[in-house]
């Protein structure tokens, strides 16, 4: 698959999630943001030419 979009109700705390998503054809990522490691995840997206947007919205609550 190619041009896949990945959305999450939680942030991606580590870039290995992005590495794996890329291998599955993901090119677009939407997530709320807010991880202390956002910079590393953004850098990984940039490395693969993936588009990432931060929604700023989290619908899941504990």
N, C-alpha and C positions, 0 to 999 in steps of 0.2 A: 504494500500500500504506500501511497505517497500523498503529500499535502494533507496529512491528518491533523486535526485540531484536538488538543488535550485541555480539558478544563478541570479544575480542582477547587473544592471548597476550603482547602487548607493550603498553606504555603509549601513549597518544595525546599526542605532545609538543606539538601545536599545536591551537588551537581551530578552525582551518579544517577539520580532520577532522570535528569535531562539527557544524559548519555544514553540511557536505556530507551527513553522515548524516541530519540533520534533514530536509533536502530530499528524502531517499529514504524518509521515513516512520519513521525510527528514533525511538523514545521511551524505550528502555531500553538502557543501556550497561554492560557488565561488562568490567573490565580489571584487571591486577595493580597498577597505580599505580606510583609511584616516579619520575616525571618531575619535573624541577625546575620545570616549568610546570604542574603539577597544578592549582594555584590558578586559572590562566586557563582551563583546560579545564572545571573545575567551574563557574566563573562562566558560561561559555558554555552548559553544560547547564542551569543555573538560569534563564538568559535565555529558553530555549525550553521550560521546564517538563519537561525530560527527567530521568529517574532514572538516576544513575550509582552503581555499586557497585565497590569495590575488592576484588578477590579475594585479593590478597597472594600469589598463586601464579603462577609462571611456569614453564611446562613446556618451552619451547624453550631449548636450550643451544647455545652455539657450540662 
